């Protein structure tokens, strides 16, 4: 008798769990608001990537065309696959001394794995990850970018 | 006077008896599609134009063409529905790009399939390999022929309609075994043998579930089964055992069509694609189409036996309500019920995880078959005592 009641309990439990599964998917089916797929090219205007998304490395500039990079090469050393190269130049000061400043911060997006190491390594918080992700171009050369804008200077108080 | 006396003696017997149908009313509602006049007219005009032999040949050709078109359309619509329903269950949108809401997607896929090269592998048994897709399509063709689609829209009304359909639709397993064997591929062979074990097992409980209702109908003829539901569908009239039988039939039917959660015959994650691994192009399309048509057939049988086929929703002898329901054409009733059951099967597929082969056979031999046997006895007892409506 015990076995029979066990059997019936088994069946009832099975039916109950199956109905539980069906109710979950049924809820999703009848609530289209839950759908998480986005129609990408159509929603370009309103699309906002989430905060921690890593699109590419950028160097923010302020309105006076100043950036925070002093050309210390920490990012170049930190980069695991050599996608950053710092080109520096020497400025001759009035007192006859030479001063090393940044000329070009060259960033090769086609080599970058978006590991965030350069952003972490930067002592002056000059680099940031942007949320831009449309990187398709017609040539690899276009993916090699100079991050500091032409004529930009380093912010005061951050020079080496 | 006699009728009055009858009412006094046996009111409850009269209440649920088959009420005489009012033929005048149906004639009055001219737009309520009755296909028997249309088919009769076609038949008569063909026989007046041609000699009898030629006329019946022409009829066969016409019916064959109708079914071919129906098959193609059914396949396209069901594939689209499957993809959309699946997507909505998984919080996706599904095909959206080709045509409005992706409606032309299946047409594009179909054209792509037709343009592909039908490969035959080098070490395959060529004759059996090429024969298998045709057997599967022929099996579903024969089953569809016996299904009543609407009032008067019925290709063959066999005396043993339901028996014929269950017998013929299980020919499909032969083609699966052939495909698996002739491919000369271990995945295909494992898939085919699993499928054989599965279909042979589940045929039993599907048959028993149908028999449970046939106790009440007293006939295997599909038109009579539908006619017996004039006062209400069997799922309501046969109450508890009918509902149990319906649940068992749905489980067994899903297993028979090799659909998830019973899709171990083609389990993508373990057997690549099971018995149709080596097929491509139009031959693969045949297997693909047959899977969806078999789903339609199983749903159509369930709709016919449990939900009254094309019979509108009638409650006993509430004549006014019944006539109100008759305003909806019988085609709409049939396809509405079938699509609801198809939706139910898709719901199963995209909710439950796949069963292992031993779990699958345990479910059939230790649960479904004993339950359906007990249910069968229960229904026989109820039928004997007249405890159904």
Interface residues (C-beta under 8 A of the other chain):
Chain A: X11 X14 X18 X21 X22 X24 X25 X26 X28 X29 X32 X34 X35 X36 X37 X39
Chain B: X85 X87 X88 X89 X90 X91 X92 X93 X96 X347 X348 X350 X351 X352 X367 X371
